[in-house]
Each structure stands twice: as structure tokens, then as C-alpha cells.
Amino acid sequence: MKAVFRRIKVLLWFLKENSKPKPQPPFLIETKQQIISKGKESYHNGNFIVKGKGGMLEVGSFCAIGADVKVILANHDFSKISMQYTFHEKYLNLNITPREKQITVIENDVWIGDSSILLPGITVGTGAVIGAGAIVTKDVPPYTIVAGNPAKIIRKRFSDEKIQELLATKWWEWDDEKIKENKSFFMS
């Protein structure tokens, strides 16, 4: 009889825990562990994975990062016989770190589509768009659309002159009031 009550208790706990509302995306990107939030109002849609021993990720303002995006911050050292870090720790009592501590940068107002992968040490320029599923191996210039594996430039969002104008405004650094006062700027 005790076993039945125990099972009922577990079932009630399970139902209670699973009836709680779950947080829904988008989720604010905040500074923690290997992520440095350098701006404001950047969000991801869940399962945002940032990994790689020794690297850092900087994220600017107003970025929209899709679901299941991975940012890899370090590569294995393939100059060694074994490339597995835990092998060196367990068998050789060595703490091997990546060859270079790389910083990956996502500037401002960047849109990264679902299931994209960013490799170490790249910069995604302000206003860039990364198509869903892209594997980004190189820097992406400001206001440029890339897609594919490896990601290739599809086109620029604006003319070179307009891109320089937008970059010069540094609108992502404006305070909230100035942004609200310049609605026409954002709608043009």
C-alpha cells in the first residue's frame, strides 16, 4: 500500500511541476560565462549554445538570434597526436588549452537564422543577416546577407553609401527617447 501512495505522490509532483508555465522565447542575452553583452535588447529564441574553452562571445545591441544557433569559440589543436582535451588531462596530466583565445563578435542589429553555426574568431558586422542553417567560417561585412555551407555573400542590404551613412549614425547607441523620436528614420 505504501508503494501505491509513493507512486501517487510522485505522479502529483510530476503533474504540479509540468503544469507550471514555461518561459517562452525570445530570451534576453545577458553577460554570463563566455558571453559578454555589450549592448541592449538582444534576444535569442532558445537553445542558444555557446561553447569552446577559452574563447569569448561579444554581442551588441538589438540582435535577433534564432533557435538552435551554435557559436563555437575554440578549435581543437590538431597539431598534437591526440586532439581530445580530456585525453591529455586523464592520461598525461596536462591541461591543454586552445592555441589561441579567440573572440567572436556579433555586432549590432544582426539577424541570425535558426540552426546556424558560427565558427571561432569571426565578426558578424552590424546589420548583417545570416540565413537559416548557414555555417559562418569568415567575417560577415556590415549590412550583408549570407547563407549556405560555408556561408557565402548573397547580396548587400543597401548601397555602399547608405551602409556608410547607417554606420556613421551609430543609432544602436542612441538612448530610448532618441530612438522613439526618430521613428521615420527606422521606417525609411
C-alpha positions as CSV (number, residue, x, y, z in Angstrom):
1,M,0.0,0.0,0.0
2,K,2.9,2.3,0.8
3,A,4.2,1.8,-2.7
4,V,0.9,2.9,-4.2
5,F,0.9,6.1,-2.1
6,R,4.5,6.8,-3.1
7,R,3.6,6.4,-6.8
8,I,0.6,8.7,-6.4
9,K,2.8,11.3,-4.6
10,V,5.4,11.2,-7.4
11,L,2.6,11.5,-10.0
12,L,1.1,14.5,-8.2
13,W,4.5,16.1,-8.0
14,F,5.1,15.5,-11.8
15,L,1.7,17.0,-12.7
16,K,2.3,20.0,-10.5
17,E,5.8,20.6,-12.0
18,N,4.6,20.2,-15.6
19,S,1.6,22.4,-15.2
20,K,3.8,25.5,-14.4
21,P,4.1,27.9,-17.2
22,K,7.4,27.6,-19.0
23,P,9.3,30.6,-20.1
24,Q,8.7,31.4,-23.8
25,P,11.1,32.9,-26.3
26,P,12.5,35.3,-27.0
27,F,15.1,35.2,-24.2
28,L,17.3,38.2,-23.4
29,I,21.0,37.7,-24.0
30,E,22.9,38.7,-20.8
31,T,26.6,38.7,-19.8
32,K,27.5,35.3,-18.2
33,Q,30.2,32.8,-18.6
34,Q,31.7,33.2,-22.1
35,I,29.1,35.7,-23.3
36,I,29.7,39.5,-23.0
37,S,26.6,41.5,-23.8
38,K,27.9,44.9,-25.0
39,G,24.6,46.4,-25.8
40,K,20.9,46.2,-25.1
41,E,17.8,44.3,-26.2
42,S,19.5,41.4,-28.0
43,Y,17.4,38.2,-27.8
44,H,17.6,34.5,-28.8
45,N,14.8,32.0,-29.5
46,G,16.1,29.2,-27.4
47,N,18.8,26.5,-27.4
48,F,21.5,29.1,-28.0
49,I,24.7,27.2,-27.5
50,V,28.0,28.9,-26.9
51,K,30.9,26.6,-26.4
52,G,34.7,26.4,-26.6
53,K,37.3,26.5,-23.9
54,G,39.0,29.9,-23.6
55,G,37.0,31.9,-26.2
56,M,34.6,34.7,-25.7
57,L,31.5,35.9,-27.5
58,E,30.6,39.7,-27.6
59,V,27.0,40.6,-28.6
60,G,25.9,44.1,-29.5
61,S,22.5,45.7,-29.3
62,F,19.2,44.8,-31.0
63,C,20.3,41.4,-32.3
64,A,17.8,38.7,-33.2
65,I,19.2,35.2,-32.9
66,G,17.1,32.2,-34.0
67,A,16.5,28.9,-32.3
68,D,19.2,26.2,-32.2
69,V,22.1,28.6,-33.0
70,K,25.6,27.4,-32.1
71,V,28.6,29.7,-31.6
72,I,31.9,27.7,-31.4
73,L,34.6,29.7,-29.7
74,A,37.6,27.4,-30.0
75,N,39.0,24.6,-32.2
76,H,40.9,21.5,-31.1
77,D,44.6,21.6,-31.5
78,F,45.2,19.3,-34.4
79,S,49.0,19.6,-34.3
80,K,49.0,17.1,-31.4
81,I,48.8,13.3,-31.9
82,S,45.6,13.3,-29.9
83,M,43.2,16.2,-30.3
84,Q,41.0,15.3,-27.4
85,Y,41.5,17.6,-24.4
86,T,40.3,15.1,-21.9
87,F,42.8,12.5,-23.2
88,H,45.7,14.9,-22.2
89,E,44.1,15.6,-18.8
90,K,43.4,12.0,-17.9
91,Y,46.4,10.2,-19.3
92,L,49.2,12.8,-19.4
93,N,48.1,15.0,-16.5
94,L,48.2,18.1,-18.8
95,N,45.7,20.8,-19.1
96,I,45.8,21.7,-22.8
97,T,44.0,24.9,-23.8
98,P,43.2,26.1,-27.3
99,R,46.1,27.6,-29.2
100,E,44.5,31.0,-29.4
101,K,42.0,32.7,-27.2
102,Q,39.6,33.9,-29.8
103,I,36.9,36.5,-29.6
104,T,33.8,36.0,-31.8
105,V,31.8,39.2,-32.3
106,I,28.2,39.7,-33.2
107,E,27.9,43.5,-33.7
108,N,24.5,45.3,-33.7
109,D,21.2,44.7,-35.3
110,V,22.2,41.3,-36.6
111,W,19.7,38.7,-37.5
112,I,20.9,35.1,-37.3
113,G,18.5,32.4,-38.7
114,D,17.6,29.2,-36.9
115,S,20.2,26.4,-36.8
116,S,23.1,28.5,-37.9
117,I,26.7,27.8,-36.7
118,L,29.3,30.5,-36.2
119,L,33.0,29.3,-36.1
120,P,35.7,30.8,-33.8
121,G,37.2,34.3,-34.2
122,I,34.7,35.8,-36.7
123,T,33.0,39.1,-36.7
124,V,29.4,39.5,-37.9
125,G,29.0,43.1,-38.9
126,T,26.3,45.5,-37.9
127,G,23.0,44.9,-39.8
128,A,24.1,41.6,-41.2
129,V,21.7,38.7,-41.9
130,I,22.7,35.1,-41.6
131,G,20.4,32.7,-43.4
132,A,19.0,29.7,-41.5
133,G,21.3,26.8,-41.4
134,A,24.4,28.7,-42.5
135,I,27.8,27.8,-41.3
136,V,29.8,31.0,-41.0
137,T,33.5,30.5,-41.3
138,K,34.6,34.1,-42.2
139,D,33.8,37.6,-41.2
140,V,30.5,39.0,-42.5
141,P,30.6,42.6,-43.6
142,P,28.1,45.1,-42.2
143,Y,24.6,45.1,-43.8
144,T,25.4,41.9,-45.8
145,I,23.2,38.8,-46.3
146,V,25.0,35.5,-46.2
147,A,23.7,31.9,-46.4
148,G,24.9,28.4,-47.1
149,N,27.6,25.9,-46.1
150,P,30.0,27.5,-46.0
151,A,28.2,30.8,-45.8
152,K,28.6,33.0,-48.9
153,I,27.6,36.5,-49.6
154,I,24.1,36.7,-51.3
155,R,23.9,40.4,-51.5
156,K,24.2,43.7,-49.6
157,R,21.1,45.0,-47.9
158,F,21.8,48.6,-49.0
159,S,24.1,50.6,-51.3
160,D,27.7,51.2,-50.0
161,E,26.8,54.9,-49.5
162,K,23.7,54.0,-47.4
163,I,25.7,51.5,-45.4
164,Q,28.3,54.1,-44.5
165,E,25.5,56.6,-43.6
166,L,23.9,54.0,-41.2
167,L,27.2,53.0,-39.6
168,A,28.1,56.7,-39.0
169,T,24.8,57.3,-37.2
170,K,25.6,54.6,-34.6
171,W,21.8,54.6,-33.9
172,W,22.2,51.4,-31.7
173,E,23.9,53.6,-29.2
174,W,21.0,56.2,-29.0
175,D,19.0,56.3,-25.8
176,D,15.4,55.1,-25.8
177,E,14.0,58.6,-26.2
178,K,16.1,59.4,-29.3
179,I,15.1,56.1,-30.9
180,K,11.4,56.8,-30.3
181,E,11.7,60.4,-31.6
182,N,13.3,59.1,-34.9
183,K,10.6,56.7,-36.0
184,S,10.7,58.0,-39.6
185,F,14.5,57.1,-39.7
186,F,13.7,53.4,-39.0
187,M,10.7,53.2,-41.3
188,S,12.6,54.6,-44.4
